[in-house]
Amino acid sequence: MTCVVGVVDSSGNIFMAADSSAADNNIVTRHTLPKVFRLYDFAIGYCHSFRLGQLIEHGFEPPPLGEDLSKEQMVEYMVTEFIPELRSQLESHGYPSNDDEKDNWSLLIGVRGHLFTIESDFHLGYDETPYAAVGAGTEYALGAMHSSLRKGRDLAMDGLKAAEYFCPYVAMPFHFIEA
């Protein structure tokens, strides 16, 4: 359980942040490994499985991105190139290994001024909102970011602070990256 938030500013810069919570049934701990990282042109945040994040951060090679892709071309790239390669990478390392890992994870991907979500069924989510969130604190983070007048990193912080305040599965410290 966690909360990962992403914000795209008016210049196309991406700010992504995540909490440090690791929750399982009746216990919540604070994990030292950040749930957000940069991988080539991508900002990536994950929730539910640290194994998922580790396999992506330390072994995934995203297919090359073309130059100056339109929004439609970027969506097509994610659906037809990025996701199949991601799926292949995960399967080649035995992930998921059980039904719990199969059904509960989410990724937040930021690249070239776009934010995408990828769910455990490998569905690509994308909308025009310049912010997004995944994880147990999603609703709180989105509500806070929607009502905030701040931008960029400060907007991401507003989302995480609200999620931490209201969601028992979100905890400081927060980790930030910029892409």
Helices and strands as residue ranges (DSSP letters): E 3-8, E 14-18, E 21-24, E 27-30, E 36-39, E 42-47, H 50-59, H 71-77, I 78-82, H 83-92, H 99-103, E 106-111, E 114-119, E 124-125, E 131-135, H 138-147, H 152-166, E 175-178
